[in-house]
């Protein structure tokens, strides 16, 4: 049961971060992308957003790694579920 609680907590944590990342990083681009023509500036925006997304994932996994011994459930299941949820988002 300890593993299941850790996995559920990881899914929730990764889902919240993934949803916020989607809303704040990609949502504005998706709305503006349909109105404008793509070009070099558009490609630069994609690269910048992808790097911000990448570093957000690293920071999220670092937080999950650092709290693995503090949380009252299995920390490794928490970390793995967080990583899988971020990848799915």
PyMOL commands that set and color helices and strands:
alter all, ss='L'
color gray80, all
select helices_A, chain A and resi 2-33+40-66+75-88
alter helices_A, ss='H'
color red, helices_A
deselect
rebuild
show_as cartoon
